[in-house]
Amino acid sequence: MSNWYKITEVDNIPSMGSRKIEFGDTEIAIFKTKDGSIFAINNVCPHKQGNLSEGLVHEHIVTCPLHNWDVDLASGEALGDDHGCTNVYKTKIEDNIVYLEI
């Protein structure tokens, strides 16, 4: 059974940037894209475990800072010739607050 958890105000996440949270032993990166979309994925690149929260955000993609792997923020899938996946989490916005389903 999953639950929704209050995370932060939308304005606390920079446009084309992220905020990192810890949920138990799991680090989760919350991203805001240029169009204002919010995504949540594990903060671990499927390639060499780089911190995705430190990567560059473009469109609905984050580029890992270690080896430039592109990861789709909606699916967690590595793009192009790269293979691998990281977990994604559902988000919702209510009254300018980001909620995360875990």
Secondary structure as UniProt FT lines:
FT   STRAND          4..9
FT   HELIX           10..12
FT   TURN            15..16
FT   STRAND          17..23
FT   TURN            24..25
FT   STRAND          26..32
FT   TURN            34..35
FT   STRAND          38..42
FT   TURN            46..48
FT   HELIX           52..54
FT   STRAND          56..58
FT   TURN            59..60
FT   STRAND          61..63
FT   TURN            65..67
FT   STRAND          70..72
FT   TURN            73..75
FT   STRAND          77..78
FT   TURN            80..81
FT   STRAND          88..89
FT   STRAND          91..94
FT   TURN            95..96
FT   STRAND          97..101
//
